[in-house]
Amino acid sequence: MAEESQKWVLLVTAQTPTNIAVIKYWGKRDENLILPINDSISVTLDPEHLCTTTTVAVSPCFDQDRMWLNGKEMSLSGGRYQNCLREIRSRASDVEDEKKGIKITKKDWEKLHVHIASFNNFPTAAGLASSAAGFACLVFSLAKLMNVKEDQGKLSAIARQGSGSACRSLYGGFVKWIMGKDENGSDSIAVQLADEKHWDDLVIVIAVVSSRQKETSSTSGMRESVETSMLIQHRAKEVVPKRIIQMEEAIKNRDFPSFAGLSCADSNQFHAVCLDTCPPIFYMNDTSHRIISYVEKWNHSEGTPQVAYTFDAGPNAVLIARNRKVAAQLLQRLLFFFPPHSDTDLKSYVLGDKSILQDVGVQDIKDVEALPPPPEMKDKIPAQKYKGDVSYFICTKPGRGPVLLSDESKALLNPETGLPK
Ligand code: DP6
């Protein structure tokens, strides 16, 4: 590090997507290294609608590692952050920025401190797997800053040590997390099954369900399941291995009926394991159950699945429609059953790709109130509505993996001071 340029700040900004598992990860065999008891498969969600942006900076002026999440400083002392930082630092290489006159050697990285600022483009508290995008982005951006030469698979094994599901956010499209066998976790990595263009008909509608209850975190929930559930062993050993093979086949062949059947069955079994846990864990609520019933009824009336549902460790429904036409019919049904409060602006009730509202044929609340009941409900007239039970919807699609943002104006840290902008 040249003495005369001690004031420099070097930064890197990246954007990383979140993901939704269609074959769930639930249960660890190693709590510290975060090694799972079964493989899992996920769909990466379009970062335009759901992503984390992270800027990492290094400067000889920094006297400690610091991090800000959505503008608020938070502690980096937790074991998971420390594990990720240590693993990335130990793989750092020489970095040279001729324009700025910066030269950092491999050895320098041991003493240099970093600043990290992260921002989610969706509400962190909404229970939308923010830790997956967050840790994936932290590892990806630090690896770029420190010129880590490992491939994406090795980086996924580092992100995994931040949060298991984060390893799947290092790729776009359809991703498998291979559980691995090694005790040190080196073969517990994510691989891409197909990129997002492989199956670009799919449209994803997320119903963010209003909930008053404080949920059990995934981390403690799965620990309790491993300790007390008998079903979880059967699931991990007998059920998931077969489903993984079938799901890979369904994705390869763009076979929607198989994809939907497997996704729904796996979500339901994961929640059955939660019920089989002592004390039982309830992640879904009445609204979640209602959404399942409507989708099942509709799929049944069509004779073949139109929509798949899956629920993580919370009440939000992630609904995957086979194409855009079906997605518009789905949103029409969802708006019929779960209209917003009358004073809500429809534009703040349907987020993400709002252009779907045109396909649904609604422009404002009056149009929503005039929606007819879905034909498959004709035996239940008048169908009951549940105003306010959904906070909002997000319309999105499968998306790409992490990218670097070279435009410095997108950085979350000031390039002069290395502090949040
Ligand atoms: C239900 O990855 O949040 O979303 O590894 O303890 O951080 P930790 O757990 P986390 O668990 C995710 C569980 C899930 C299913 C899934 O994403 O596969």
Boltz pocket constraint, residues with backbone or C-beta under 6 A from the ligand:
constraints:
  - pocket:
      binder: B
      contacts: [[A, 19], [A, 20], [A, 21], [A, 23], [A, 24], [A, 25], [A, 26], [A, 34], [A, 40], [A, 131], [A, 160], [A, 162], [A, 163], [A, 164], [A, 165], [A, 166], [A, 218], [A, 219], [A, 220], [A, 311], [A, 312], [A, 313]]
      max_distance: 6.0
